[in-house]
């Protein structure tokens, strides 16, 4: 296998990149100068060397604790539980949430052999027990694994008498009922709110 073929194969292992996209990336890189390629390689190595997980929330950071956990303006009584670190930037982009976060680093998936012990669920439980948390917002994806994880967390923390909520899911703004799937409509009906 040539270097070109090997690199295409490696890039195609990245999420969201198939063989065609990987091929385009590799040919794009072939047309760049050596300095450009060295910069990219250097940044990839630095990414792994300098980035670590925040010991408080599990978010990726270069400083300990992360900028969100160390920000005194954040509401410390609310924790938003997310599946992966990239979910934090999506929620932050709304500018609607000012509490803290907790990254699970995945979801419970018995079929894939992933139980709560393989995630940062234990750290979340300890964090809630130690702090003065009043509300936990579970922001996992609306999937079987996301629902299973949300249910598990709410069961385990039920005795602490804190408010546990889940992000609403259903029909998107501007969406038409005729294009909504059966599951989406079912979730919309269950999550309806009074007017």
N, C-alpha and C positions, 0 to 999 in steps of 0.2 A: 504494500500500500504506500502510495506517495505521501509526501508531507501535505500536499494540497488536499488529497482525499481524507487523510487523517484529521486535518483541521476542520474540514466540512463535517465530518462525522462528530467531532467534539462539539462544534457549535450547534448541531442539530439536537444535542442533548439538553440544550437550554430550554426553559419553558416558553412556549409560544413560538418557537422557531423550528420550522420543518426543514427538510433537506434543501428545498428551493431557496428559502431565506438564508440558510446557512451558507449555501453556495454563493449567493449574492454578496454576503458579508465578506467571505474569504476573498472573492475576486476584487471587491472594493479595497480590502487591505493590501492586496498585491499591487494595486496602483498607487499606494501611498509610499512616502519615503521612509527610510529606516528610523529617523528621529521620531516620527509619528508613531510607528509601531513600538519603539522602545518606551515611549511615554505611556502608551496603553498598558504594556506589559508591567511597567513599574507601578502604575496605579492599581492594577489587579493584585500584585504582591503586597502593596501597602494596605489595600483594603483588608486583606486577611491578617496582616501583622498588627494594624492599629485599631481595628474594630473589635469590640467585645460586647458582651451582654451586660446591661445595667443589672446590678445585683438586686435592685429593688423591684423593677417592673418587667425586666426581660427584654426591653427594647435594645436595638443595636445602637452603640454610642462609641465615642472616642474619649469621653470624660465620665468619671464615676462620682456620684450618680449622674444619670442622663440629664439633659437640660430641662426636661419636663418635670422629673421628680425633684429637681433642685430649685424649681421656680416657685418662690413664695407666693406668687399671685394665683396659683392653681388652687382649686377647691379640693381640699384633702378629704372631704367627707364622701366623695363620689369616685368610684373606680369603674372605668369602662374596660371590659374584658374582650380582647380581640384574639383572633387566631394567629396572625403573623405581624411582624413589625411594620410591614408596608401598609397595613390597615390603619395604623395611627395617622399617617400622613393624609390618608383619604378623609378620615374624620376631622382632622385638624383643618383641612381645606374648607370645611363648611363654616368655620368660625362660630359654631353653635355650642361647642362643648368646651368647658374650661376646667374639668376635673383631671384626675390622674388616670393612668392606664395600667393594664396588666396583660402581657403577651403570653399566651399559652404555648406557643411554638408548635401548633398543630391542633388536631381535634381527635376526640375519642373515636376509634374505628376498630371494633373487635374483629371485623373481617380481615383487617390488615395487621392485626396483632398489636394495636396501639391502645393501651389502657391509660387511665388517669396518671398512673405512676411514671409514664414515659413523657408526660407533659409537665408544665409548670403549675399544675393544679394545687399541689401541696403547698407551694410557696404562696399562692393566692389565698388559700385557707389560713395559713399562718399570718399573712399580712392583714387580712380582715379581722382576725381574732386580736391582734396586737393594737391596731389603730382604732380611731373613732369613725369608722366608715358607717355611713347611714344608708347609702344606696350603691348597689352593684348593677351596672348596665351590661347585659350580656349582648355583645355585638358580633356573634359568630354568624357565618353564612346560613341562610335558610335551606339547609340540606339535612339529610338523615343524620350525618355525623355532627353537624352544627346543633341540631335539635337535641341529639343524645348528650352532647357535651353541656349544653345549657341546662338540661334536665338534671344531669348529674351534679353540677355545681349548685343549682338551687336546692336539691335534696340535701346535700352535705352541709350547706350553710343555713338551712331552714331554722335550726335551733337558735341561731344568733339574733333572730328577730330584726333583720335589716331588710330594707326594701330591695327586692330583686326584680328587675324589669328586663325586657327583651326588646330589641329594636323592632319597630313595626315593619311588616312586609306586605306587599300586595301590588296593586296596580300603580305603575309609575305616573307621575304628573304628565298630563297630555296623552296618556295611553287610551286606547279604545278597548271596550269590553270584548269586541269580536276577535281581537288579537291576543287577548290574555289567555293563558293556559288554564286548565282545570284546577291545578294545584295553586296557581297564583290567585284565582278567584276564591278558592276555598280559604286560603290564608287571609284574603281581604275581608271575607265575611266574618271570620273568627276574630280578626283584629279591628273590627269596626269601632268607631268612637262616636259618642253622642254629639249632636249639633246644638 
